[in-house]
Amino acid sequence: LDAAVAAIAAQRPHVVLIDFDSVCIQLQGVLGRIKSVSPETRTLVLTGNRLQHALARLSGADGVLMKGCQISAWRHTLDCPVVDLATRIKEDA
């Protein structure tokens, strides 16, 4: 986790995608650490059920996606452009 937060601090990404299952109990602390090193970075949490969805929102996530959703859902979750690279690659082939 320390290495991931250090990378976020150094690279200042627009969005960080976090799998709820990988951080679970620590989610609120993880989100806080990300915001402390890169306040402009949006945090998007990938969840598997409605309870995780609610917990992610209460923990301060900027957006929440349910596992199995389509890429178009990202456009409604984040206030930034989203590019579907898989579709672009298929179109260019």
C-alpha positions in Angstrom: 0.0 0.0 0.0 2.8 2.4 0.8 4.3 1.9 -2.7 1.0 2.5 -4.3 0.4 5.8 -2.4 4.0 6.9 -3.2 3.3 6.2 -6.9 0.1 8.2 -6.8 2.0 11.1 -5.1 4.7 11.0 -7.8 2.4 10.6 -10.8 -0.7 12.5 -9.8 -3.2 10.4 -11.9 -6.6 11.8 -12.8 -8.3 8.6 -11.5 -7.3 5.7 -9.3 -9.4 2.5 -9.5 -9.6 0.5 -6.2 -11.0 -2.9 -5.9 -13.1 -2.9 -2.7 -12.1 -6.6 -2.0 -8.4 -5.7 -2.0 -8.6 -3.1 0.7 -11.9 -3.9 2.4 -11.7 -2.7 6.1 -8.9 -0.2 5.2 -10.9 1.6 2.5 -11.5 4.9 4.4 -7.9 5.1 5.4 -6.7 4.3 1.8 -9.0 7.0 0.3 -7.7 9.5 2.9 -4.1 8.7 2.1 -4.7 9.1 -1.6 -6.4 12.5 -1.1 -3.7 13.7 1.2 -0.9 13.1 -1.4 -2.9 14.0 -4.5 -6.1 15.9 -3.7 -7.1 16.3 -7.4 -7.0 12.6 -8.0 -10.5 11.1 -8.3 -11.1 7.8 -6.5 -13.3 5.1 -8.1 -14.1 2.0 -6.1 -15.0 -1.3 -7.8 -17.6 -3.2 -5.7 -19.4 -6.5 -5.8 -22.6 -5.8 -4.0 -24.9 -3.0 -2.7 -23.4 -3.1 0.8 -19.9 -2.6 -0.5 -21.3 0.2 -2.8 -22.8 2.0 0.2 -19.6 1.5 2.3 -17.5 2.9 -0.5 -19.6 6.0 -0.7 -19.6 6.5 3.0 -15.8 6.1 3.0 -15.5 9.1 0.6 -15.0 7.5 -2.8 -15.7 9.9 -5.7 -17.4 7.2 -7.6 -18.4 3.6 -7.3 -18.8 0.9 -10.0 -20.4 -2.5 -9.6 -18.4 -5.4 -10.9 -19.6 -6.5 -14.3 -20.8 -3.0 -15.4 -20.2 -1.7 -19.0 -17.6 0.9 -19.7 -20.4 3.4 -20.5 -21.2 3.4 -16.8 -17.9 5.2 -16.2 -19.0 8.2 -18.1 -21.8 8.7 -15.6 -19.7 8.0 -12.6 -16.8 10.4 -13.2 -16.7 14.0 -14.2 -13.9 13.5 -16.7 -13.5 12.0 -20.2 -13.3 8.2 -20.3 -11.8 6.3 -23.3 -12.8 2.8 -24.0 -9.4 1.5 -25.2 -10.6 -2.0 -25.9 -13.2 -0.6 -28.3 -10.7 1.7 -29.9 -8.2 -1.1 -30.5 -11.0 -3.2 -32.2 -12.0 -0.3 -34.4 -8.4 0.3 -35.5 -7.7 -3.4 -36.3 
